[in-house]
Amino acid sequence: MNPDGDAHPPHTPVLGREATALLVPEPGPRAVVDCTVGAGGHAVLALEAMGPEGRLLGIDRDAEALAAARDRLAPFGDRVRLVMADFRDLEEIVNAHGWGREAGGVLYDLGVSSMQLDRPERGFSYRRDAPLDMRMDATRRLTAADVVNTYSKQELTRILREYGEERWASRIAEFIVNARRRKPLSTTADLVDVIRAAVPSAARRGGPHPARRTFQALRIEVNGELDALAGSLPQAVSRLAPGARVVALSCHSLEDRIVKRALAGESRGASPRLRVLTRRPLRPGPDELCANPRASAAKLRAAERLAAPPEVPEPPDGWAA
Ligand SMILES: C[S@@+](CC[C@H](N)C(=O)[O-])C[C@H]1O[C@@H](n2cnc3c(N)ncnc32)[C@H](O)[C@@H]1O
């Protein structure tokens, strides 16, 4: 997980110990699903915690991430299956590649990986000049260049406001629309220049990089990140075996809100399916932040699947209710 556009050392699993303890509370036979396997950091921890009878289905929509996971997880042999897919199709993926109907745990570690940020040609980083791409799945059509060069000013404003929580959304959108009339924006540097011109210098002083929120917003739009998450969580809950856990690490407030609401929603009502295990989200401690300052926005939430209530037989016809 990484909310920034910075280059940094290879991915170290954020809240790795905490996430693993929640996902795999004890060793034993189970098959967990890692919906965002990335370079396999959390997957290794989960496999080690489960012991020799544990298996893992790893999903990622980035072919380069899967290649890295394949190398890293090779020592676990046929205890691991890897699939290139979007976790919004979780049910289908588990049907086709899982080890049975029920999952012994489902993990999400949301956001872009260090690997994606560190490859300038992927266009995720505002610190490196590269084509404006930002696709996690390079076989998809929509790129960040398409968004900035074809969306209306109103659409751009909405995206920057909703997905970037950008205070200067409408000004940045206006500057983008004016700039692209002269020449389409094709690189990350083109876009960073426009953002710098749009954000007043007083607002640029201190605080994070002025392009950070816009890049986050574009990435979310290009990859449909929030819809995928909202669509996937109920499928994860449906697939969990009784007692198994869903664990989700988010790296910005929009993701965390979706996770929080989904888990809370499933834990209320006449027949709740979950028990929330983290009343407040877990955050990295000072040691982890010292080693990996970019984990600062991380929030971890988890919940456990409740056993289905026993089915009450329908009364025979003619019986009073
Ligand atoms: C933060 S990284 C995960 C890193 C991993 N936990 C590790 O320890 O190496 C997030 C990964 O999720 C993938 N991803 C994001 N959204 C996805 C989606 N909807 N479906 C499948 N993979 C997705 C990204 O391509 C990226 O590789």
The ligand as an SDF file (V2000), in Angstrom:
LIG
                    3D

 27 29  0  0  0  0  0  0  0  0999 V2000
   -0.6600   -2.5470   -2.1270 C   0  0  0  0  0  0  0  0  0  0  0  0
   -0.4480   -3.7180   -3.3270 S   0  0  0  0  0  0  0  0  0  0  0  0
   -0.4810   -5.2510   -2.5000 C   0  0  0  0  0  0  0  0  0  0  0  0
    0.8490   -5.6500   -1.9580 C   0  0  0  0  0  0  0  0  0  0  0  0
    0.8560   -7.0150   -1.3040 C   0  0  0  0  0  0  0  0  0  0  0  0
   -0.0320   -7.1130   -0.1830 N   0  0  0  0  0  0  0  0  0  0  0  0
    2.2630   -7.3700   -0.8450 C   0  0  0  0  0  0  0  0  0  0  0  0
    2.4860   -7.5020    0.3650 O   0  0  0  0  0  0  0  0  0  0  0  0
    3.1380   -7.5240   -1.6910 O   0  0  0  0  0  0  0  0  0  0  0  0
   -2.0210   -3.7150   -4.0780 C   0  0  0  0  0  0  0  0  0  0  0  0
   -2.1460   -4.6430   -5.2750 C   0  0  0  0  0  0  0  0  0  0  0  0
   -3.5240   -4.7950   -5.5430 O   0  0  0  0  0  0  0  0  0  0  0  0
   -3.7280   -4.8400   -6.9190 C   0  0  0  0  0  0  0  0  0  0  0  0
   -5.1280   -4.4400   -7.1450 N   0  0  0  0  0  0  0  0  0  0  0  0
   -5.6870   -3.2470   -6.8850 C   0  0  0  0  0  0  0  0  0  0  0  0
   -6.9880   -3.2660   -7.2070 N   0  0  0  0  0  0  0  0  0  0  0  0
   -7.2560   -4.5230   -7.6500 C   0  0  0  0  0  0  0  0  0  0  0  0
   -8.4430   -5.1750   -8.1180 C   0  0  0  0  0  0  0  0  0  0  0  0
   -9.6250   -4.5260   -8.2010 N   0  0  0  0  0  0  0  0  0  0  0  0
   -8.3590   -6.4730   -8.4810 N   0  0  0  0  0  0  0  0  0  0  0  0
   -7.1750   -7.1390   -8.3930 C   0  0  0  0  0  0  0  0  0  0  0  0
   -6.0280   -6.5740   -7.9780 N   0  0  0  0  0  0  0  0  0  0  0  0
   -6.0660   -5.2800   -7.6110 C   0  0  0  0  0  0  0  0  0  0  0  0
   -2.7010   -3.8870   -7.4800 C   0  0  0  0  0  0  0  0  0  0  0  0
   -2.4210   -4.2170   -8.8280 O   0  0  0  0  0  0  0  0  0  0  0  0
   -1.5170   -4.1180   -6.5540 C   0  0  0  0  0  0  0  0  0  0  0  0
   -0.6140   -5.0620   -7.0740 O   0  0  0  0  0  0  0  0  0  0  0  0
  1  2  1  0
  2  3  1  0
  2 10  1  0
  3  4  1  0
  4  5  1  0
  5  6  1  0
  5  7  1  0
  7  8  2  0
  7  9  1  0
 10 11  1  0
 11 12  1  0
 11 26  1  0
 12 13  1  0
 13 14  1  0
 13 24  1  0
 14 15  1  0
 14 23  1  0
 15 16  2  0
 16 17  1  0
 17 18  1  0
 17 23  2  0
 18 19  1  0
 18 20  2  0
 20 21  1  0
 21 22  2  0
 22 23  1  0
 24 25  1  0
 24 26  1  0
 26 27  1  0
M  CHG  2   2   1   9  -1
M  END
$$$$
